[in-house]
Amino acid sequence: MNMMQPIDRIAFEIGPITVYWYGIIIATGIALGWFLATRESKRVGLDKDIFSDLLLWAIPISIISARLYYVIFQWDYYMDNPGKIIAIWEGGIAIHGGLIGAVITAIVFAKRKGVSFWQLADIAAPSLILGQAIGRWGNFMNQEAHGSEVARSFLENLYLPDFIINQMYIDGVYYHPTFLYESLWNLAGFILLIFMRKLPLKKGELFLSYLIWYSIGRFFIEDLRTDSLMLTETLRVAQIMSLVLIVVAIILILVRRWKGLGDSRKVKSNQ
């Protein structure tokens, strides 16, 4: 058994400024996603700066919506502690909330720019799921978003490196590395979406496929987590949202094909 101290969540400090690994990892995911989306937008003939302009709005709005989503489903606590609502540095954001904010922002942005939302969404889909795969390692550094208790032998039987096993040792207990399960699922989704770009899909179907893939994995992985937002004592918000997204995405694919919408993912239009 190779026991080590957990990795410090602080990357470095410069005077009064503290830089956390979480922030570095999230920023890395955003930067890499931006790079991929910008390269793809140039390839299909869109303005090379369109995703730079979009991110200026989408990042802050997504952070706010991710926080609001979390606060809404933890309202019993925040109703009694309203001063904590803006304390985002203490943790408490939700990916589904951020995704809602990003989609709404992109719809408005696309309309103002006169381009297709579905085209932007298709371009962004691989970047989104890759960013999520990278971002989960921020949860790893913070020792959060883990699953239920397990034995060390369980983790060793997964052939995990010691640094992951040791980071999953929290307050004397080992936990499921659900961050890793979701990161690997999302990485597989990224590879799948890159392959699907070569298929004759209708416009919007790459993004909708992203929603389906991510939601399937999130539904099952969420069942292992111990920090889920709960709608009732037994209903997990993320699982309900995952099912909703799967159903809505499938319906949109079928309806748009039936109506003949989005015949080409490379055409600039507002279908």
Secondary structure, DSSP 8 states (H G I E B T S, - for coil): --------SEEEEETTEEEEHHHHHHHHHHHHHHHHHHHHHHHTT--TTHHHHHHHHHHHHHHHHHHHHHHHTTHHHHHH-GGGTT-GGG----HHHHHHHHHHHHHHHHHHHTS-HHHHHHHHHHHHHHHHHHHHHHHHHHT-S-BSEE-HHHHHHTT--HHHHHHTEETTEEE--HHHHHHHHHHHHHHHHHHHTTS---TTHHHHHHHHHHHHHHHHHHTTBSS--BSSSS-BHHHHHHHHHHHHHHHHHHHHHHHT----TTS----
